[in-house]
């Protein structure tokens, strides 16, 4: 691989990391409250409201059912409104975050539902209000699952960011398409795949180590 291609590979790696981290943080900040809302408003929840639960669930399922490549194109007007362009790394963060948020919300919901009901009832019996239950029981007890789910979300975002490269979002996907596929440079394609594998394995390893540490608390 030539020095120029190596430089392009490093730049593309940085763009992929930027897209993944930025959209991942947004999905965490927005998705966790959504997951909490689904749990607390469900039947038997600490703030039971089936109407809100069903509407929120329907909206989340609606976004999750749209293939990412279609969502990517459909959100072009919104992306232009937010970042001023539909091309480039920053533009890709918008659809990536919107796609990842409902995905992570469902993962967080599953982890939160697994919290022992007895702990919640105990805090209630001691006079704890809803926010106390959320802050002291639901989130701390579900934290290993929340972190594990976030790790899976980051890995999924890496694949989605590569797909976003098909419409000029930059990153490793764009490099693989423009040079590896369109110019038939096999070495570039192999290098991109190798870097993606290393990146995914690194994120998964770090996430697993963090989950293991949280489980030992």
Steps between C-alpha positions, in 0.01 A plus 500: 500500500635842401561777755209696351262208545628446854426864577151460354448188711597680821276796416210268418551314827480828690179594315345163585594536867357853505170388346473201732585683824288809428190307393557246780506769768182655358328161495602442863378840618170469313447124501544430871220741604278344233575154637420621851176654377396171342566311824342740749184557290445129427229298674597474865773763461572768758326759279258279309350671196412253227400768249840671514673161502322382186552823307867516597547132414334547162725796413814309603393192304423717198852642488656159566309341213642738236817366333793729573580577136140620448508703821828650386339635185169596661676716761700702245274812542533482880874443473536808277294701747719399795853498356452689172598211273402141425856387426798434722573363843297748703198453275511123557481544877138619479346187341737274694386649832132488402532137393697395810281673760190276471724197461679576824174595673372145452827350621492720810135407557587129509777560757277719718217246496734240650545697823364307798147619576562435869761777513253747352231398748749533787588858404130580465432358846768731641326801348715540190340693215523423128822694443662327797407161355641594159818652642572253780359172366415478130808661345766367744365144495465496120835672439694190378226428246482866400875510435490167314216631285689821428799294389279309255357832378850638431591189302178533299578866435838409353323285241242771435772766459663283238165481320469879520821518298294392199353850478816697569503503879873433517662245725621149429190408303554785257866405460411137431242593238697770318837327493448136591189436290481763224875500427548126564777556758477177695767605750289798606192283549698249708653779710157655568351165602797430729471841667125456549554159661763642737276796586198281575706253705656785697164657586351163594800412717487830686123473547525143630772599748289791626192279538703240691626768737147632558374146568756462778373803688 
